[in-house]
Amino acid sequence: MSARQTVLVIYAVLKDAIGHFTRDDGFAMASHVALSVLLAIFPLLIFITSLAAFLGYNGAADAVSDLVFDAWPEKVAAPVVREIENVLTVRRSDLLTFGAVAALWFSSNGVEALRTALNRAYRQQDNRSFLLLRLQSLLLVLLGAAILLAYTFLVVLAPLALTALTAYVPKVEAFLLTIDVARYTLAGSLLIIGLFIAHWLLPAGRRSFVDLWPGILATLVMWIVAGSVFGAYLASFANYVSTYGGLAGIMTAIIFLYICALVFILGGELNAAISRQRKYWERQKQRVDVVEPVPQ
């Protein structure tokens, strides 16, 4: 493929992705995803608190909330973390009570919002059983809670254990930097794995790794850029207090999640557009092969 053809293909893919995003009500879906995710965060952390208390590990939810919001711009994360800390000040050990079950259910609504957005992006009509899909969402929430608890142990408790170990084995200190790099590399890996699971498992239909990685890579890059730009905008120009008053903190979080949801949906639209372009060029190649005479 020549350079000109490559440019034309890229243009066609971007035009297709953005055009379908608009026709799929992508902006409205991003609002739905943003609000659903924000509503799911509190129940998820409440469930994690209950699970941690049941396992005898207190303080895990605070550590998890710090990890979850660490990648958010400071002015976005601060008011949300403050409200979460207010909610989690009550000691919770009601893992098997109605409250924890309800928290688990409402957390799964965030997963369902992601599923709906991806089904639209990939042009899929989901005819699977509602009960099966909801069970899948609940299992994913449970898996996510378990991973966050394990990650909390790795990030929060492992350094304490290593510090104590250096008192007895000083030579271990030389390996601490390598271990720190590994821990935070794992954090980024969990995000990437989560995106792959979301794109592969949630929407109807089947997709391979080749079908998924372009949109996921684009999502990660756009998230980094959008987060940096929005953080700089908040620090330098924005004054939501004059617009929303006491709701400024939570509205800032909603706007940030809305931007993240836009990027997430665009990643799915990009994958779908690339898949359509790939099929188009495969058909074109087959037509050329049919037209051209077979060499004697």
N, C-alpha and C positions, 0 to 999 in steps of 0.2 A: 504494500500500500504506500502510495507516494505521500509526501508531506501535505500536499493540497487535499488529498482524500482524507488524511488524518484530521486535518483542521475541520473539514466538512462533517466528518463523523462526530467529532467532539461538539460542534455547533448543533448538530441534529439531536444528540443525546441531551444536551442542556436545554434545548428548546422543548423537546419532548417531556423531560422531567418537570420543568417549570410550568409548562402548559397543563400537564395532567395534575400537578399540584394545585393549580388554580381551579381547574374544573372539578377536582375532588373535594372542594371546600376545605383546602388544607389549612387556611387561616382559622376557620371555625373549629376544625378538628384539633388544631394546636391549643386552642382555648380549652377544649374539653380535656385534652391530655394534661395540660398544666394544672387545671383545677383538681382533676382526679388524683394526680400525683401528690399535690399538696395536701389534699384531704386524706391520702393514704399514709403519709409520712408519720403523722401522730399515732394512728392505730398500730402501725408497724413497730414503732419504738416502744409503745405500751406493751405490745405482745413480747418483744425482746426482753423488756424489763421483767415481765412475768416469768418468761422462760429462764432468764438468768437467776432470778430469785429461787425458782424451783430447783435449779441445779446448784444453788448455794453460792452463786457468784454475783455479789452486789456491786453496783456501780457500773455495770456493763453498758447500760443504755446511754449513760452520759458519755462514755468513751466512744460508743458507736455513733452518737449524734455528732460528736466532734469530727470523727472520721468522715461521715457522710457529707458534712458541710464544709470540710476543709478546702475543697476545690471551688467553693462558691466565692464570689467577691465578698469582702468583709462586710460592707454595708448591706448586702443582701442577706447574708447568713446570720448576722448578729441578732436582729429582732426575732427571727424564727427560732434560733437556738435558745434565746431568752424565754420565749413562751414554752418551748419544749421542756426546759428545765423546771418551769413552774408546774407543768403537768406531771412531771416525773418525780417531784419532791415527795409525793406520797409513796410509801413503801408498798410494792405490789408483789403478791405471791399467789395470785388467783389464776394460775395457768389454766385450770380446768373449769373455771367459772364462766358464766354467760358473758361477762365483760370481756374476757380474753378471747372467747370464741367470736364475739361481735367484732373485736379489734382485728382479728385475723380475716374475717369476712370483708370488712371495709378496706383492709389493705389490698385484698385481691381485686378490688374495683380499679385500682391503678393499673394492674396488669391487664384487665379487660379493656381499659381505655387504649393502651398500647396496641392490643390485638386489633381493635376496631380500626385504628389509624393505619396499621400495616396492611390489613386486608384491603383497605381502599387504595393504598399506594401500589400494592401488587396486583390490583384488579382481581381480587378473589371473592367469590361468594361463599361464605362459610356456612355449610349445611351440617356441621357436626353437632352432636347433642349438646344442649345447654349445660346439662349436668356434667358431662365429660369435660367441657371447656372450663367450667367453674372449678371442678376438682383439679384440673391442671394448674389453674391460677393459684389455688390454695397451696398445692404442693410446691410451686415455685416460690411463694412467699415463705413457706417453711424452710425451703432450701436456702433462700436468701438470708433469712434470720440466722440459720446455723452457720452460714459462711461469715456473716458479719460478726457473730460471736467468736468464731475461730480466729478471724482476722484481728479482732480486738485483743484476744489473748496474745497473738503474735506481735502486734505493734505496741501494746501497752505493757503487758506483763513480761515479754521476753527481754526487753532492755533491763528491767529490774533484776531478773534472774542472772543476766550476763554481768551486770555490775557487781552483784554479790559474788559471782564466780571469779571475777578478776582479783578479788581480795585473797583468794586462795591460789589461783593460777594466773599470775600477772601476764604471762605470755599470751593469754587469750585476748588481751586488749588489742593486739595487732590485727586481729580478725574482725573487730567490731565494725569498722567502717564498711567492710565487705558485706557483713550481715545487714547493716542498715540499708545499703544499696539494694540488697536482695529483698528486704521487707517492702520497700516502697516500689520496687519493680513489680512485686506481687500485687500491690494495690492497683497499678495500672493494668496489669494482666487481668485482674478480676473484672474491671470495667469492660475491657475488650471481649472477654468471654461472655459477659452479660449481654452485650450487644449482639454477639453471634447467636446466643440462645434465643434472644427476642426475635431476631429476623428469621431464624430457622424454625423455631417451634411454634410461635404464636399464630402467625397467619396461616390460612389454609393453603394447600398445595405443597409441592416439594421444590427445594432449592439446594444447590450444591455450594461448596465453599467458593468456587469460582464466581457464582452468581451473587454472593454476599459481600465479599471483601471490598469491592470498590466503594459501595455506599457506606460501609462501616468506617473505612479509612477517611472518607470525606466527612462523615459525622464527627469523628474525633478531631480532625483539623478545624472544622467550623466551630465546634464547641470551644476549643482553645481560643480561637480568634474572637468569637462572640463574647466569651467570658471576659477576656482581657479588655475589649473595647467597651463593654457595658460597665465593667468595674472602673475604668478610667472616666467614663461619662458620669457615673455617680459621684466620683471623687471631685470632679472639676466643675460640672455644670448643673446636674439635676438637683431639684429641690421639691421632692414630692410632698413635703410637709405642707407647702402652700396650696397644694391641690387636694390631697387626701386627708390632711390633718392627722389625727391619731392613728389612722389606718395606713400611714405612709410605709411603715416597715413591712406589713404583710402584703401591701400592694406592690412594693418593690420586689418581693419574693415571687409574686405571681407573674409579674412582667418578665423576670429572669427565667422562670420555668416556661413561660410562653415562648421565649426565644429558643430555649433548649428543645422544646417540643417541635417548633418549626424546623430546626436543624435535623432532629430525629426523623421526622416525616419526610423531609427532603432526601435523606439518605435512602429511605425505602423507594421513593420515586426515582432516584438516580439508578438504583439497582434494576428496577423494572424497565426503565428507559434503555439501559445498556442491554438487557436481555432482549428487548424488542429489536434493537438495532442489530444485535448478533444474529438473530433469526432472519432478519431482512437480508443481510449480506450472505448468509448461508443459502437462502433461496436464490439470490442473484447468481451466486457461484454455480448452483445446480443448473440454472438456466443456461449459463455459458457452456457448461460441460455438455449439455444436451445439444445445443446448437452447433458446437464445434465438431467437425468430422473426426471420426476415429482414425488415427494414423495407421497406414498399411505397413 
